[in-house]
Amino acid sequence: MSEEEEAEVITMVDENGVEKDFVFLTLVEMEEGTFAVLAPKEQIDGDEADLELYAFRYTENDDGVDLDAVEDDDLLNRIYAEAEAILFDADEFEDAYDDETPDDGEEEAEAEEEEA
């Protein structure tokens, strides 16, 4: 995440009373509701491939927002798949693939070499 982007940090307390900071990544809208996807703050500047995602049911109320655990593994997998599609835009993947693929002229030269 660049310094220009302002990350929303959420401090959560686990069942042992230990505080851990998370960064809000995105909201995922699904038939089952709205879900917040978070990642541990210490992982944000690391390798995105190793990023641990956490999903919570997101509910707005008069006091702010409630984040509740999602227990259903199938639902979690669908939330994570949708979040990855949002976070890692398909255009980025296409651009990365295009950068690794030789242009048409190189492909033709390689094909001619293989035929020889």
Backbone as CSV, one residue per row, in Angstrom:
resi,resn,N_x,N_y,N_z,CA_x,CA_y,CA_z,C_x,C_y,C_z
1,MET,0.863,-1.175,0.000,0.000,0.000,0.000,0.901,1.226,0.000
2,SER,0.635,2.179,-0.831,1.487,3.354,-0.924,1.246,4.284,0.252
3,GLU,2.224,5.142,0.493,2.105,6.093,1.584,0.970,7.072,1.342
4,GLU,0.631,7.284,0.057,-0.428,8.230,-0.276,-1.790,7.711,0.149
5,GLU,-1.963,6.380,0.159,-3.230,5.792,0.545,-3.306,5.758,2.066
6,GLU,-4.421,6.199,2.609,-4.619,6.209,4.048,-5.312,4.918,4.446
7,ALA,-4.590,4.047,5.151,-5.143,2.762,5.557,-6.000,2.938,6.808
8,GLU,-7.165,2.294,6.795,-8.025,2.302,7.973,-7.601,1.133,8.854
9,VAL,-7.049,1.444,10.029,-6.568,0.419,10.944,-7.642,0.145,11.989
10,ILE,-7.909,-1.148,12.182,-8.905,-1.589,13.144,-8.188,-2.464,14.160
11,THR,-8.310,-2.117,15.434,-7.715,-2.923,16.492,-8.767,-3.873,17.027
12,MET,-8.443,-5.161,17.006,-9.372,-6.176,17.483,-8.735,-6.892,18.668
13,VAL,-9.584,-7.403,19.538,-9.121,-8.127,20.715,-9.566,-9.582,20.573
14,ASP,-8.594,-10.514,20.676,-8.950,-11.928,20.545,-9.515,-12.472,21.855
15,GLU,-9.855,-13.766,21.864,-10.479,-14.378,23.035,-9.567,-14.394,24.261
16,ASN,-8.253,-14.183,24.060,-7.297,-14.133,25.168,-7.010,-12.708,25.627
17,GLY,-7.707,-11.732,25.045,-7.511,-10.341,25.421,-6.331,-9.665,24.752
18,VAL,-5.750,-10.313,23.743,-4.594,-9.760,23.033,-5.083,-8.886,21.888
19,GLU,-4.562,-7.651,21.834,-4.935,-6.729,20.758,-4.081,-6.983,19.524
20,LYS,-4.724,-6.888,18.364,-4.011,-7.039,17.099,-4.583,-6.024,16.118
21,ASP,-3.693,-5.337,15.394,-4.114,-4.337,14.415,-4.311,-4.978,13.049
22,PHE,-5.435,-4.623,12.425,-5.768,-5.075,11.091,-6.005,-3.863,10.210
23,VAL,-5.806,-4.047,8.914,-6.087,-3.004,7.939,-7.313,-3.421,7.155
24,PHE,-8.264,-2.500,7.052,-9.467,-2.736,6.253,-9.068,-2.725,4.789
25,LEU,-9.442,-3.793,4.060,-9.103,-3.888,2.647,-10.281,-3.586,1.739
26,THR,-11.432,-4.205,2.006,-12.581,-4.011,1.133,-13.844,-4.541,1.792
27,LEU,-14.971,-4.123,1.262,-16.262,-4.709,1.620,-16.692,-5.601,0.473
28,VAL,-17.247,-6.748,0.820,-17.751,-7.693,-0.174,-19.253,-7.818,0.042
29,GLU,-20.004,-7.513,-1.013,-21.470,-7.635,-0.976,-21.846,-8.992,-1.550
30,MET,-22.589,-9.761,-0.762,-23.041,-11.069,-1.219,-24.500,-11.245,-0.830
31,GLU,-25.120,-12.281,-1.351,-26.510,-12.584,-1.033,-26.706,-12.738,0.476
32,GLU,-25.705,-13.299,1.156,-25.784,-13.554,2.597,-25.553,-12.309,3.451
33,GLY,-25.124,-11.213,2.835,-24.888,-9.982,3.573,-23.642,-9.258,3.095
34,THR,-23.195,-8.334,3.915,-21.996,-7.554,3.624,-20.881,-8.016,4.551
35,PHE,-19.687,-8.145,3.995,-18.561,-8.664,4.756,-17.354,-7.747,4.602
36,ALA,-16.691,-7.474,5.716,-15.457,-6.696,5.703,-14.293,-7.667,5.587
37,VAL,-13.352,-7.345,4.724,-12.158,-8.175,4.569,-10.974,-7.377,5.095
38,LEU,-10.249,-7.987,6.027,-9.134,-7.346,6.705,-7.872,-8.180,6.542
39,ALA,-6.728,-7.544,6.779,-5.445,-8.246,6.802,-4.641,-7.698,7.968
40,PRO,-3.794,-8.526,8.578,-2.943,-8.038,9.668,-2.074,-6.879,9.187
41,LYS,-1.999,-5.845,9.994,-1.264,-4.637,9.608,0.195,-4.937,9.268
42,GLU,0.819,-5.833,10.007,2.243,-6.109,9.776,2.498,-6.779,8.431
43,GLN,1.461,-7.315,7.784,1.639,-7.972,6.490,1.409,-7.050,5.297
44,ILE,0.893,-5.878,5.518,0.481,-5.010,4.412,1.629,-4.628,3.493
45,ASP,2.794,-4.383,4.028,3.910,-3.989,3.174,4.698,-5.178,2.656
46,GLY,4.257,-6.386,2.963,4.949,-7.592,2.524,4.457,-8.067,1.179
47,ASP,4.731,-9.319,0.899,4.339,-9.949,-0.367,2.847,-10.233,-0.356
48,GLU,2.118,-9.697,-1.356,0.668,-9.880,-1.422,0.282,-11.348,-1.537
49,ALA,1.151,-12.173,-2.089,0.834,-13.590,-2.241,0.721,-14.274,-0.883
50,ASP,1.408,-13.739,0.124,1.395,-14.328,1.461,0.429,-13.625,2.406
51,LEU,-0.383,-12.745,1.889,-1.298,-11.957,2.701,-2.409,-12.830,3.265
52,GLU,-2.554,-12.820,4.599,-3.645,-13.546,5.245,-4.877,-12.655,5.243
53,LEU,-5.981,-13.180,4.760,-7.225,-12.428,4.748,-8.140,-12.943,5.841
54,TYR,-8.870,-12.019,6.468,-9.858,-12.350,7.484,-11.161,-11.680,7.075
55,ALA,-12.265,-12.414,7.184,-13.567,-11.873,6.802,-14.489,-11.844,8.016
56,PHE,-15.258,-10.762,8.117,-16.210,-10.585,9.204,-17.517,-10.045,8.627
57,ARG,-18.619,-10.515,9.190,-19.925,-9.971,8.806,-19.942,-8.509,9.249
58,TYR,-20.283,-7.620,8.339,-20.238,-6.172,8.549,-21.671,-5.663,8.698
59,THR,-21.968,-5.086,9.869,-23.303,-4.553,10.131,-23.191,-3.159,10.725
60,GLU,-23.823,-2.189,10.073,-23.851,-0.826,10.612,-25.000,-0.708,11.602
61,ASN,-24.751,0.026,12.694,-25.790,0.267,13.690,-25.647,1.682,14.236
62,ASP,-26.455,2.049,15.209,-26.423,3.405,15.768,-25.090,3.735,16.436
63,ASP,-24.382,2.722,16.933,-23.113,2.932,17.624,-21.903,2.869,16.701
64,GLY,-22.116,2.577,15.435,-21.011,2.460,14.485,-21.152,1.222,13.639
65,VAL,-20.175,0.320,13.775,-20.141,-0.886,12.954,-19.849,-2.086,13.847
66,ASP,-20.538,-3.192,13.571,-20.232,-4.463,14.223,-19.529,-5.361,13.222
67,LEU,-18.483,-6.035,13.678,-17.793,-7.042,12.881,-17.935,-8.362,13.625
68,ASP,-18.622,-9.314,12.997,-18.871,-10.601,13.627,-18.211,-11.718,12.830
69,ALA,-17.723,-12.717,13.548,-17.051,-13.858,12.921,-17.982,-14.583,11.966
70,VAL,-17.389,-15.112,10.898,-18.113,-15.945,9.938,-17.664,-17.378,10.204
71,GLU,-18.611,-18.246,10.532,-18.295,-19.623,10.905,-18.344,-20.606,9.736
72,ASP,-19.087,-20.298,8.698,-19.321,-21.205,7.574,-18.121,-21.189,6.619
73,ASP,-17.411,-22.323,6.518,-16.214,-22.403,5.674,-16.514,-22.168,4.200
74,ASP,-17.640,-22.686,3.716,-18.015,-22.482,2.316,-18.236,-20.991,2.042
75,LEU,-18.938,-20.322,2.941,-19.176,-18.886,2.797,-17.855,-18.127,2.853
76,LEU,-16.981,-18.493,3.780,-15.671,-17.833,3.875,-14.898,-17.967,2.560
77,ASN,-14.896,-19.151,1.989,-14.174,-19.360,0.726,-14.740,-18.493,-0.392
78,ARG,-16.059,-18.350,-0.432,-16.667,-17.501,-1.460,-16.355,-16.029,-1.207
79,ILE,-16.334,-15.618,0.060,-15.979,-14.228,0.401,-14.548,-13.951,-0.031
80,TYR,-13.626,-14.869,0.303,-12.219,-14.673,-0.055,-12.026,-14.618,-1.567
81,ALA,-12.736,-15.465,-2.298,-12.625,-15.455,-3.763,-13.095,-14.120,-4.324
82,GLU,-14.204,-13.617,-3.818,-14.729,-12.326,-4.279,-13.778,-11.190,-3.895
83,ALA,-13.236,-11.250,-2.679,-12.304,-10.209,-2.218,-11.054,-10.183,-3.087
84,GLU,-10.531,-11.355,-3.420,-9.342,-11.410,-4.271,-9.634,-10.839,-5.648
85,ALA,-10.835,-11.087,-6.159,-11.210,-10.520,-7.459,-11.268,-8.999,-7.381
86,ILE,-11.730,-8.477,-6.253,-11.812,-7.021,-6.071,-10.424,-6.432,-5.858
87,LEU,-9.653,-7.045,-4.977,-8.353,-6.493,-4.587,-7.296,-6.624,-5.674
88,PHE,-7.302,-7.750,-6.336,-6.292,-8.020,-7.351,-6.992,-8.013,-8.694
89,ASP,-7.298,-6.835,-9.160,-8.075,-6.592,-10.369,-7.590,-7.437,-11.539
90,ALA,-8.515,-7.967,-12.297,-8.189,-8.809,-13.448,-7.284,-8.080,-14.437
91,ASP,-7.458,-6.770,-14.590,-6.606,-6.007,-15.507,-5.148,-6.061,-15.074
92,GLU,-4.904,-6.047,-13.749,-3.531,-6.127,-13.263,-2.916,-7.455,-13.671
93,PHE,-3.696,-8.545,-13.523,-3.184,-9.850,-13.899,-2.915,-9.912,-15.392
94,GLU,-3.806,-9.348,-16.203,-3.602,-9.346,-17.647,-2.354,-8.556,-18.003
95,ASP,-2.165,-7.401,-17.359,-0.979,-6.593,-17.622,0.281,-7.358,-17.261
96,ALA,0.261,-8.035,-16.113,1.427,-8.797,-15.681,1.704,-9.929,-16.668
97,TYR,0.647,-10.576,-17.135,0.811,-11.669,-18.099,1.358,-11.122,-19.415
98,ASP,0.818,-9.987,-19.855,1.280,-9.383,-21.105,2.749,-9.019,-21.031
99,ASP,3.216,-8.565,-19.865,4.616,-8.194,-19.710,5.538,-9.397,-19.850
100,GLU,5.054,-10.587,-19.489,5.880,-11.781,-19.550,5.778,-12.488,-20.895
101,THR,4.803,-12.124,-21.703,4.580,-12.783,-22.976,5.316,-12.028,-24.071
102,PRO,6.079,-12.732,-24.911,6.773,-12.019,-25.998,5.769,-11.412,-26.963
103,ASP,6.185,-10.311,-27.631,5.266,-9.703,-28.593,5.171,-10.587,-29.828
104,ASP,4.261,-10.278,-30.730,3.987,-11.121,-31.890,5.235,-11.401,-32.719
105,GLY,6.086,-10.424,-32.895,7.299,-10.614,-33.684,8.217,-11.643,-33.059
106,GLU,8.332,-11.623,-31.751,9.173,-12.593,-31.066,8.571,-13.985,-31.163
107,GLU,7.235,-14.082,-31.063,6.577,-15.378,-31.166,6.821,-15.984,-32.540
108,GLU,6.721,-15.172,-33.602,6.936,-15.667,-34.951,8.376,-16.136,-35.120
109,ALA,9.330,-15.387,-34.588,10.735,-15.770,-34.683,10.974,-17.078,-33.939
110,GLU,10.369,-17.228,-32.752,10.520,-18.468,-32.002,9.911,-19.633,-32.752
111,ALA,8.741,-19.427,-33.385,8.075,-20.488,-34.140,8.941,-20.905,-35.342
112,GLU,9.558,-19.924,-36.023,10.410,-20.235,-37.163,11.634,-21.028,-36.722
113,GLU,12.212,-20.689,-35.558,13.360,-21.406,-35.050,12.996,-22.842,-34.734
114,GLU,11.812,-23.064,-34.168,11.371,-24.411,-33.818,11.175,-25.260,-35.086
115,GLU,10.697,-24.620,-36.178,10.455,-25.351,-37.427,11.745,-25.758,-38.104
116,ALA,12.808,-25.006,-37.897,14.090,-25.245,-38.557,14.837,-26.427,-37.988
